Amino acid sequence: MSDAAVHDVAPRLVYFDDLTEGERHRTATRSVTEADVVNFAGLSGDYNRLHVDIEFAAATPFGERVAHGLLVLSIASGLCTRLPVSEAMQQNILGLLDLQCRWPAPTRIGDTVHVVLTVTDLTPTRSPGRGVVTMRRDVVNQRDETVMESTWKLLVRRRPADDRNGAGR
């Protein structure tokens, strides 16, 4: 082994003040599998026939089984946590304040999805140490169809007051 020192480089922390409205991030992709749908049904107790019954689902307008909407939301959340900006913010997220979702198209078993995260609003709170970050998270499949649109409002720690002048990325 070499005498060279090994250093673990901690990611730079991202605060409310480091974000900018309009900034966008794209996640890695992930395929939605049969196992995902079956395991989510078991975990959630949601055995809706549209998700678990091949014959029933074939007779619906979708023509086949589709993934649970909440499974797609969960996958989106997981993909976003792996973004470098999200990893750098984790220590400063104080809570999820609001979440709104809609599913304009189905996610089919076998679809490969990714998330486009856009910071849409930054609102300081009355408390000088906090701000509300609003993010739009759109889940897009391999056909470039948006299958889920969501808005997340997070309470995020602000950079310490004595360090705000040097804020920014």
C-alpha positions as protocol buffer text, in pm:
chain_id: "A"
residue {
  index: 1
  type: MET
  ca { x: 0 y: 0 z: 0 }
}
residue {
  index: 2
  type: SER
  ca { x: 120 y: 349 z: -84 }
}
residue {
  index: 3
  type: ASP
  ca { x: 218 y: 607 z: 176 }
}
residue {
  index: 4
  type: ALA
  ca { x: -15 y: 857 z: 8 }
}
residue {
  index: 5
  type: ALA
  ca { x: -291 y: 980 z: 234 }
}
residue {
  index: 6
  type: VAL
  ca { x: -646 y: 875 z: 153 }
}
residue {
  index: 7
  type: HIS
  ca { x: -902 y: 1151 z: 191 }
}
residue {
  index: 8
  type: ASP
  ca { x: -1278 y: 1114 z: 194 }
}
residue {
  index: 9
  type: VAL
  ca { x: -1416 y: 1422 z: 26 }
}
residue {
  index: 10
  type: ALA
  ca { x: -1751 y: 1516 z: 174 }
}
residue {
  index: 11
  type: PRO
  ca { x: -1985 y: 1674 z: -78 }
}
residue {
  index: 12
  type: ARG
  ca { x: -2028 y: 2049 z: -39 }
}
residue {
  index: 13
  type: LEU
  ca { x: -2351 y: 2125 z: 143 }
}
residue {
  index: 14
  type: VAL
  ca { x: -2623 y: 2292 z: -62 }
}
residue {
  index: 15
  type: TYR
  ca { x: -2846 y: 2540 z: 119 }
}
residue {
  index: 16
  type: PHE
  ca { x: -3165 y: 2721 z: 15 }
}
residue {
  index: 17
  type: ASP
  ca { x: -2948 y: 3019 z: -85 }
}
residue {
  index: 18
  type: ASP
  ca { x: -2743 y: 2809 z: -329 }
}
residue {
  index: 19
  type: LEU
  ca { x: -3040 y: 2717 z: -548 }
}
residue {
  index: 20
  type: THR
  ca { x: -3171 y: 2924 z: -839 }
}
residue {
  index: 21
  type: GLU
  ca { x: -3517 y: 2936 z: -991 }
}
residue {
  index: 22
  type: GLY
  ca { x: -3524 y: 2755 z: -1322 }
}
residue {
  index: 23
  type: GLU
  ca { x: -3228 y: 2525 z: -1255 }
}
residue {
  index: 24
  type: ARG
  ca { x: -3293 y: 2177 z: -1392 }
}
residue {
  index: 25
  type: HIS
  ca { x: -3153 y: 1835 z: -1315 }
}
residue {
  index: 26
  type: ARG
  ca { x: -3212 y: 1502 z: -1490 }
}
residue {
  index: 27
  type: THR
  ca { x: -3188 y: 1173 z: -1304 }
}
residue {
  index: 28
  type: ALA
  ca { x: -3056 y: 841 z: -1421 }
}
residue {
  index: 29
  type: THR
  ca { x: -3307 y: 602 z: -1578 }
}
residue {
  index: 30
  type: ARG
  ca { x: -3481 y: 305 z: -1422 }
}
residue {
  index: 31
  type: SER
  ca { x: -3702 y: 36 z: -1575 }
}
residue {
  index: 32
  type: VAL
  ca { x: -4030 y: -53 z: -1404 }
}
residue {
  index: 33
  type: THR
  ca { x: -4044 y: -429 z: -1370 }
}
residue {
  index: 34
  type: GLU
  ca { x: -4302 y: -697 z: -1300 }
}
residue {
  index: 35
  type: ALA
  ca { x: -4129 y: -752 z: -965 }
}
residue {
  index: 36
  type: ASP
  ca { x: -4171 y: -382 z: -879 }
}
residue {
  index: 37
  type: VAL
  ca { x: -4547 y: -398 z: -937 }
}
residue {
  index: 38
  type: VAL
  ca { x: -4594 y: -727 z: -750 }
}
residue {
  index: 39
  type: ASN
  ca { x: -4376 y: -616 z: -457 }
}
residue {
  index: 40
  type: PHE
  ca { x: -4550 y: -278 z: -434 }
}
residue {
  index: 41
  type: ALA
  ca { x: -4890 y: -450 z: -430 }
}
residue {
  index: 42
  type: GLY
  ca { x: -4772 y: -665 z: -141 }
}
residue {
  index: 43
  type: LEU
  ca { x: -4612 y: -379 z: 47 }
}
residue {
  index: 44
  type: SER
  ca { x: -4905 y: -139 z: 7 }
}
residue {
  index: 45
  type: GLY
  ca { x: -5189 y: -392 z: 11 }
}
residue {
  index: 46
  type: ASP
  ca { x: -5315 y: -236 z: -316 }
}
residue {
  index: 47
  type: TYR
  ca { x: -5420 y: -537 z: -522 }
}
residue {
  index: 48
  type: ASN
  ca { x: -5632 y: -335 z: -764 }
}
residue {
  index: 49
  type: ARG
  ca { x: -5697 y: -565 z: -1059 }
}
residue {
  index: 50
  type: LEU
  ca { x: -5563 y: -304 z: -1302 }
}
residue {
  index: 51
  type: HIS
  ca { x: -5219 y: -373 z: -1155 }
}
residue {
  index: 52
  type: VAL
  ca { x: -5227 y: -746 z: -1079 }
}
residue {
  index: 53
  type: ASP
  ca { x: -5484 y: -919 z: -1305 }
}
residue {
  index: 54
  type: ILE
  ca { x: -5367 y: -971 z: -1664 }
}
residue {
  index: 55
  type: GLU
  ca { x: -5711 y: -1070 z: -1800 }
}
residue {
  index: 56
  type: PHE
  ca { x: -5894 y: -786 z: -1627 }
}
residue {
  index: 57
  type: ALA
  ca { x: -5638 y: -526 z: -1733 }
}
residue {
  index: 58
  type: ALA
  ca { x: -5645 y: -647 z: -2096 }
}
residue {
  index: 59
  type: ALA
  ca { x: -6013 y: -544 z: -2114 }
}
residue {
  index: 60
  type: THR
  ca { x: -5944 y: -189 z: -1989 }
}
residue {
  index: 61
  type: PRO
  ca { x: -5859 y: 111 z: -2208 }
}
residue {
  index: 62
  type: PHE
  ca { x: -5491 y: 52 z: -2120 }
}
residue {
  index: 63
  type: GLY
  ca { x: -5501 y: -300 z: -2269 }
}
residue {
  index: 64
  type: GLU
  ca { x: -5255 y: -430 z: -2013 }
}
residue {
  index: 65
  type: ARG
  ca { x: -5153 y: -399 z: -1651 }
}
residue {
  index: 66
  type: VAL
  ca { x: -5002 y: -67 z: -1547 }
}
residue {
  index: 67
  type: ALA
  ca { x: -4789 y: 38 z: -1251 }
}
residue {
  index: 68
  type: HIS
  ca { x: -4949 y: 190 z: -944 }
}
residue {
  index: 69
  type: GLY
  ca { x: -4934 y: 569 z: -948 }
}
residue {
  index: 70
  type: LEU
  ca { x: -4785 y: 568 z: -600 }
}
residue {
  index: 71
  type: LEU
  ca { x: -4519 y: 323 z: -716 }
}
residue {
  index: 72
  type: VAL
  ca { x: -4421 y: 572 z: -987 }
}
residue {
  index: 73
  type: LEU
  ca { x: -4411 y: 847 z: -722 }
}
residue {
  index: 74
  type: SER
  ca { x: -4187 y: 629 z: -504 }
}
residue {
  index: 75
  type: ILE
  ca { x: -3953 y: 554 z: -793 }
}
residue {
  index: 76
  type: ALA
  ca { x: -3935 y: 926 z: -875 }
}
residue {
  index: 77
  type: SER
  ca { x: -3847 y: 1006 z: -515 }
}
residue {
  index: 78
  type: GLY
  ca { x: -3573 y: 744 z: -512 }
}
residue {
  index: 79
  type: LEU
  ca { x: -3425 y: 859 z: -842 }
}
residue {
  index: 80
  type: CYS
  ca { x: -3418 y: 1220 z: -720 }
}
residue {
  index: 81
  type: THR
  ca { x: -3238 y: 1135 z: -396 }
}
residue {
  index: 82
  type: ARG
  ca { x: -2946 y: 1012 z: -606 }
}
residue {
  index: 83
  type: LEU
  ca { x: -2900 y: 1346 z: -784 }
}
residue {
  index: 84
  type: PRO
  ca { x: -2581 y: 1525 z: -669 }
}
residue {
  index: 85
  type: VAL
  ca { x: -2782 y: 1835 z: -575 }
}
residue {
  index: 86
  type: SER
  ca { x: -3020 y: 1625 z: -364 }
}
residue {
  index: 87
  type: GLU
  ca { x: -2737 y: 1441 z: -190 }
}
residue {
  index: 88
  type: ALA
  ca { x: -2574 y: 1775 z: -109 }
}
residue {
  index: 89
  type: MET
  ca { x: -2905 y: 1913 z: 28 }
}
residue {
  index: 90
  type: GLN
  ca { x: -3004 y: 1614 z: 244 }
}
residue {
  index: 91
  type: GLN
  ca { x: -2853 y: 1751 z: 562 }
}
residue {
  index: 92
  type: ASN
  ca { x: -3038 y: 2081 z: 513 }
}
residue {
  index: 93
  type: ILE
  ca { x: -3386 y: 1952 z: 431 }
}
residue {
  index: 94
  type: LEU
  ca { x: -3603 y: 2017 z: 735 }
}
residue {
  index: 95
  type: GLY
  ca { x: -3922 y: 1863 z: 600 }
}
residue {
  index: 96
  type: LEU
  ca { x: -4167 y: 1798 z: 319 }
}
residue {
  index: 97
  type: LEU
  ca { x: -4444 y: 2059 z: 341 }
}
residue {
  index: 98
  type: ASP
  ca { x: -4663 y: 1971 z: 44 }
}
residue {
  index: 99
  type: LEU
  ca { x: -4680 y: 1725 z: -244 }
}
residue {
  index: 100
  type: GLN
  ca { x: -4917 y: 1738 z: -539 }
}
residue {
  index: 101
  type: CYS
  ca { x: -4927 y: 1480 z: -818 }
}
residue {
  index: 102
  type: ARG
  ca { x: -5110 y: 1397 z: -1135 }
}
residue {
  index: 103
  type: TRP
  ca { x: -5063 y: 1112 z: -1376 }
}
residue {
  index: 104
  type: PRO
  ca { x: -5141 y: 1220 z: -1735 }
}
residue {
  index: 105
  type: ALA
  ca { x: -5039 y: 884 z: -1884 }
}
residue {
  index: 106
  type: PRO
  ca { x: -4989 y: 529 z: -1753 }
}
residue {
  index: 107
  type: THR
  ca { x: -4657 y: 374 z: -1669 }
}
residue {
  index: 108
  type: ARG
  ca { x: -4647 y: 28 z: -1820 }
}
residue {
  index: 109
  type: ILE
  ca { x: -4446 y: -270 z: -1700 }
}
residue {
  index: 110
  type: GLY
  ca { x: -4121 y: -251 z: -1893 }
}
residue {
  index: 111
  type: ASP
  ca { x: -4119 y: 129 z: -1928 }
}
residue {
  index: 112
  type: THR
  ca { x: -3790 y: 301 z: -1854 }
}
residue {
  index: 113
  type: VAL
  ca { x: -3834 y: 631 z: -1675 }
}
residue {
  index: 114
  type: HIS
  ca { x: -3629 y: 925 z: -1557 }
}
residue {
  index: 115
  type: VAL
  ca { x: -3714 y: 1244 z: -1368 }
}
residue {
  index: 116
  type: VAL
  ca { x: -3661 y: 1602 z: -1473 }
}
residue {
  index: 117
  type: LEU
  ca { x: -3638 y: 1812 z: -1156 }
}
residue {
  index: 118
  type: THR
  ca { x: -3685 y: 2188 z: -1192 }
}
residue {
  index: 119
  type: VAL
  ca { x: -3658 y: 2443 z: -910 }
}
residue {
  index: 120
  type: THR
  ca { x: -3965 y: 2660 z: -971 }
}
residue {
  index: 121
  type: ASP
  ca { x: -3979 y: 2887 z: -667 }
}
residue {
  index: 122
  type: LEU
  ca { x: -3767 y: 2996 z: -373 }
}
residue {
  index: 123
  type: THR
  ca { x: -3951 y: 3171 z: -92 }
}
residue {
  index: 124
  type: PRO
  ca { x: -3773 y: 3284 z: 226 }
}
residue {
  index: 125
  type: THR
  ca { x: -3978 y: 3232 z: 540 }
}
residue {
  index: 126
  type: ARG
  ca { x: -4023 y: 3469 z: 834 }
}
residue {
  index: 127
  type: SER
  ca { x: -3767 y: 3260 z: 1013 }
}
residue {
  index: 128
  type: PRO
  ca { x: -3429 y: 3384 z: 885 }
}
residue {
  index: 129
  type: GLY
  ca { x: -3279 y: 3036 z: 891 }
}
residue {
  index: 130
  type: ARG
  ca { x: -3531 y: 2870 z: 656 }
}
residue {
  index: 131
  type: GLY
  ca { x: -3681 y: 2891 z: 311 }
}
residue {
  index: 132
  type: VAL
  ca { x: -3936 y: 2701 z: 105 }
}
residue {
  index: 133
  type: VAL
  ca { x: -3807 y: 2540 z: -214 }
}
residue {
  index: 134
  type: THR
  ca { x: -4071 y: 2442 z: -470 }
}
residue {
  index: 135
  type: MET
  ca { x: -3962 y: 2177 z: -719 }
}
residue {
  index: 136
  type: ARG
  ca { x: -4142 y: 2031 z: -1014 }
}
residue {
  index: 137
  type: ARG
  ca { x: -4056 y: 1668 z: -1073 }
}
residue {
  index: 138
  type: ASP
  ca { x: -4175 y: 1526 z: -1405 }
}
residue {
  index: 139
  type: VAL
  ca { x: -4143 y: 1153 z: -1472 }
}
residue {
  index: 140
  type: VAL
  ca { x: -4077 y: 1085 z: -1839 }
}
residue {
  index: 141
  type: ASN
  ca { x: -4070 y: 747 z: -2012 }
}
residue {
  index: 142
  type: GLN
  ca { x: -3858 y: 617 z: -2300 }
}
residue {
  index: 143
  type: ARG
  ca { x: -4118 y: 747 z: -2551 }
}
residue {
  index: 144
  type: ASP
  ca { x: -4068 y: 1100 z: -2410 }
}
residue {
  index: 145
  type: GLU
  ca { x: -4419 y: 1091 z: -2258 }
}
residue {
  index: 146
  type: THR
  ca { x: -4470 y: 1257 z: -1922 }
}
residue {
  index: 147
  type: VAL
  ca { x: -4634 y: 993 z: -1704 }
}
residue {
  index: 148
  type: MET
  ca { x: -4634 y: 1187 z: -1376 }
}
residue {
  index: 149
  type: GLU
  ca { x: -4621 y: 1555 z: -1290 }
}
residue {
  index: 150
  type: SER
  ca { x: -4556 y: 1652 z: -932 }
}
residue {
  index: 151
  type: THR
  ca { x: -4482 y: 1958 z: -724 }
}
residue {
  index: 152
  type: TRP
  ca { x: -4287 y: 1924 z: -401 }
}
residue {
  index: 153
  type: LYS
  ca { x: -4247 y: 2196 z: -139 }
}
residue {
  index: 154
  type: LEU
  ca { x: -3955 y: 2144 z: 95 }
}
residue {
  index: 155
  type: LEU
  ca { x: -3852 y: 2342 z: 400 }
}
residue {
  index: 156
  type: VAL
  ca { x: -3477 y: 2393 z: 362 }
}
residue {
  index: 157
  type: ARG
  ca { x: -3216 y: 2542 z: 591 }
}
residue {
  index: 158
  type: ARG
  ca { x: -3066 y: 2871 z: 475 }
}
residue {
  index: 159
  type: ARG
  ca { x: -2695 y: 2936 z: 473 }
}
residue {
  index: 160
  type: PRO
  ca { x: -2583 y: 3088 z: 806 }
}
residue {
  index: 161
  type: ALA
  ca { x: -2632 y: 3466 z: 796 }
}
residue {
  index: 162
  type: ASP
  ca { x: -2259 y: 3540 z: 827 }
}
residue {
  index: 163
  type: ASP
  ca { x: -2196 y: 3319 z: 521 }
}
residue {
  index: 164
  type: ARG
  ca { x: -2474 y: 3438 z: 286 }
}
residue {
  index: 165
  type: ASN
  ca { x: -2266 y: 3691 z: 98 }
}
residue {
  index: 166
  type: GLY
  ca { x: -2042 y: 3413 z: -24 }
}
residue {
  index: 167
  type: ALA
  ca { x: -2334 y: 3186 z: -120 }
}
residue {
  index: 168
  type: GLY
  ca { x: -2381 y: 3048 z: -465 }
}
residue {
  index: 169
  type: ARG
  ca { x: -2250 y: 2770 z: -679 }
}
